[in-house]
Amino acid sequence: MRNIVNFILSRPKTLPFRARMDNGRSSISLQETAGFSPRSFIICVIILTLPFNFCFSGEPAKIYYNGAGKFILPFGKSYNYADILVKRAIDGDTLQLESGERVRLIGIDTPEMHESDKLYRDSQRTKQDTSTIKELGRRAYEFTRNLVEGKRVSLEFDVEKYDKYGRLLAYVYLKDGTFVNAKIIQEGYASLMTFPPNVKYAELFLKLYREARDNRRGLWK
């Protein structure tokens, strides 16, 4: 182990690998660069991550080589986005899955319930004080929590799968077919937030939003 640590410390400080999570499963991607061979480094990675791989996934380590000087070492349990548990609602428009990943519901925006820069931007835009916005955010959060928390769902993706914060961008469906994004708008607990190219249901969301406001549902009472 000491030799491995010495080997790593002797290499350049910028290492040729990238880590990310997909399908709830982490992976380390290695790319050959000048003066650093992943064929050498991969041995260190296997030894250092092998205990975690077995502890958390119960699956053997597997290494994939794409033939272009790139190795991929996935580890951790793999999850199925067609049938996955919502561990908790973080706020009215963001969920956390059993995989640990966060899902930002496409097309909707609920009021902020925590201190943030967006809270103050929204306050300036709407002319509402921050305490009012946070109270509305709490009500939206409670609606979303009661709707999906602790339930199994399926995810549908649009053109872009991740936002700049690394969150999944998705349309979410309950097992009874309830379209979660649409339901939150329909019941008056969200405004619209449309960012191309993820606009598959933009027209539906606009229709439901107008109906919710006209009928003074949810936050529009």
WOVENWO-V910385 format. One record per helix or strand of 3 or more residues. SS is the DSSP state (alpha for helix, beta for strand). FROM is the first residue (numbers start at 1). TO is the last residue. If there is no record, write none. Layout:
ss = {SS:SS}
from = {FROM:FROM}
to = {TO:TO}
//
This chain:
ss = {alpha:beta:beta:alpha:beta:beta:beta:beta:beta:beta:alpha:alpha:beta:beta:alpha:beta:alpha:alpha}
from = {2:17:25:38:62:70:84:94:102:107:117:130:152:168:180:191:202:218}
to = {9:22:31:57:65:75:91:97:105:109:126:148:156:174:186:193:214:220}
//
